[in-house]
Amino acid sequence: MDELRTSESATRMGQIIIIPNDTLPLVDHGGRPLRHVTSAIYEWTPAPELKGELPPSFTFRLRCITGSDGVRRFYPVGSLEEFIAQAFMVGLALLSTLKHLTPEQRHSYRTMYLLFQRVRRSKEHLGNNLLNATSLRISRVGRDLADEPSILPATVGLDQQGGGEPWSVDRFLAEGRQAARGAGIELPSEVDCVHYGLVAAAKLNPLIIPSDRVSELVHQALYDEIPIDEPIQPEVVDAVIERTLAAMHHHLDEPAAEFDAWFSGPHASFVRQIAKRKLLPGGQLDQVLVRSVLVDLGWQAYRYVADCIHTTMWAIERSIPEPLTEGERTFFDQMYLNQPHFGNLPLVLLVERFPFVQSIIWDILGSPDDQTAIAVLHRLLDYYGDMARRRRQVDRTIKQRRPANLIEGEKTPLIIPLKAPVIAPETGETEGPNERPYGEPAILDSSPVPEMFDQIAEALCVRRQIRCKCGTADWDHRVLALDGVTATIEHACRACHFTAMSTVSVEEIKQHVLGAHG
């Protein structure tokens, strides 16, 4: 990108017009209207040299929010997925024109973008925000021989020298509540307590790592590892790449929806198709190895997408009629240009981790040279990778321990977590007499088999018109809270990671069970 940065031709690649947009209601996180804040749309139109590379009448838009401090900050218009797709398209057009890419090179970029899309829809993509106490705790049925009560890393609460004591979940939430209040949040929510608890722990033990390891850290905070007994041989990698490219080529003429369903849809058999080609060189391949290679290819594709976004926003930054101030450029560059502390990616490609690290991100956006804030960010990413993998392991354990193959008509207890106890603000101790420790299972007499619970949850989704984004409704249901009167159930789509919650009375559940079991 340094070569491009010295080129004056970028400012001639397009122009920006400013469209006032003061009708947009601007509110803070609490829903309160923001005063002395204005909004405008900055619309970029490509120059004639790019018209052959982009769709007719193409424009690229950013929303500019000018705060009471007079600083302009630029945000995507529409969804982030739309922004990434358009920024990639513009970036490829710019690179093709400015660096004279060959047809083969342009094809490589487009192929890598498809692999980027695929890996973000794969089951290896980590989607749980882990920002509620339920996600942190491990019920008894999910515990292994170590009898760990939570997924918090063992180092949470320790300093860089290993001093201190590991925090229990209750202590962790109390520390988080105190830190949130110190940050100006008068009535911290559970999400606030978890987030600021993590930040407090990370500040005790910031992670200082070489710059060449940051990309690996970011990777581990975005994608699950696929356990493999031994390193994948180069010939296997070559075979997977060759088969993948050939298969994609045969399907490129299909309508986009059909191609997506075949390539990366929730019921896609792409991995099996690649693995089962017995007559090709390499013969039949292990599907686990194929999945691992595809995840690695998807991660490599991040670099291609990042470079296109970087090029697009670099050109747009230089097309803004009134040049950005130093503070405005700092925010803009951290958001949209490749940064070493984000693993040489722009922040927009780490957006799924933003809720987990948000307060530190704002510190870095304001002061990107703050090495302490960067070390805290890296510790938070390290925490997330550890916790997300532990959460998945626990969930798999719980699922495996569910009774199966029951004799028809046989009943078994349904194990569900209790409602979280109230944490006293000052002491951090649990309140409420005769409450079981949170996470200890409650067993309902004459409960349905687990399949019956799924039926109840599915019926709730239909009755209350709960629909996932991808439309597959491949639900994973679990009870989040039970207080003796109502049960709160989470519905999570395994395909697109959409989540929703519904609350149902225990009496209604009993009626459903009695009706089904006579």
C-alpha positions, 0 to 999 in steps of 0.5 A: 500500500505504500506504493499507492499512498505516494500516487496522486492518481487516487484523488482523480479516481472519483469525487464526493458530493455531500448530502445533508441528512439532518433528519436522521435521529441521533441518540446515545447508547441510552436512547437519549437524543444527542444535541449539537450533532449533525449528520450528512451522507458523503457519496463517492462516484467513480471516475470514468476510468473505473466505469468499466470495472463497476456496475452502471450508476455505482456509488459508494456512501458513508455517513458522516457524524459531526459531534459537538466537538466539531470532529467528523467521524465516518460510518458505513451506510447500511449493514456492514456486510453491504459495506464490505462487499462494496468496499471490496468491489471498489478496491479491486477496481482501483487496484486493477486500474492503478496496478494494472492487474492481469485477468488472472490476478483479478480472478484470484481476488474474486475467488478469495472473496468467495472463500472469505464469505464462506469461512465467515459462515462456517461453523468454525466462526466464533459467534458467541459474544459471551457477555452474560453470566449464563455463558460464563458459568458451567452447570454441573452436567457440563463439568469435567473431572476438574469440576471447573465452575466457569469458563473464565481463564485461570489467569483472570484476577492475576497480575503479570507476575502471577500474583493475586487470586483467580476470580470466581464469577461472583468476584468477577461480576463485582469487579466489573460492576465497580469498573463500569461505575468508574467509567461513568455508568451509574446502573451497569447492566449484566453486559456492562459488568461482564465487559468491564470485568474482563477489562479490569482483569486484562489491565492487571495482566496486559498481553505484550506480544511481537507484532508478527504474532498479532495476526495469529492472535486475531485468528484465534479470536475469530475462528475455532481450531480444528483438532488434527493429530499431525500436520497436514501434508503439502500434497493434501493442501494442494489437492484441496486447493485444486479441487476447490477451484475446479468445483467453484469454476463449474458452479460460477454460472449459477444464480447467486442464491444457488451458488451460495447454498451449494458453496456455503449454505447451512446444508451445503455438502461442499466439504464432502464433495471435495473429500470424496473424489476418489479418482482424482490425484490424492484419492479420497481425503479426510473431511476433517483435513479438508475443513481445516484447509478451507478454514486456512484458505478463508483466513488467507482471504482476509488479506485480499479483502483487507487490501481492497478495503484499505485501497477503497478507503485510502482513495475516498479519504483523499477525495473528501472535499475538506481534508481531514484533520489529524484527529479525524484521520486517526479515527478514519485510518483505524477504522478502515485501513490495515493496522498492525495491532489489529493483525494488519486488518482494518477494524471493520473486519473485526466487528464481531469482536467489537462488543467484547472489546468495545471500551478499549477500542474507543481508547485506541481510536482516540490514541492509537499509539497507546501501547498499554491500551493495545496490550489490554486489547490483545489480552482481551482477544486472548481471553475471548479465544480461550473462553469461546473454545471452552464454552463450545467444549462445555456445550458439546459435553452437555449435549453428549450427556443428554440421555438418548435412545430411550424406550418409547414412553420412558421419561427422564429429568430435564436439567435446566439452570436456575435464575442467576442470584442477585449480586450485592453491589458493595460486597459482591456476595449473593443475595436471596435465602435458600437459593442454589448456587447459580449453575447448579441444575434444577430437576423437574419431576415428570419432565419431558425427554430432551426431544420434547423440550426441543418441540416446545421451543420449536412451537414457541418459535412458530407461534411467536414468529421468531425467524432467523436471518438465513431462513433455515431455522436450524435451531439450538434451544437452551434454557437461560433462566427459570424462576419457578413461574417463567422460563426464558429460552434462547433460540440460536440458529446454528447456520447464521448465528442469529439469536432470540429469546422468549419467555414462557410460563412454566404452567404452559410448559407443563400443559404441553408436556401433559398433553404429549405424555397423556 
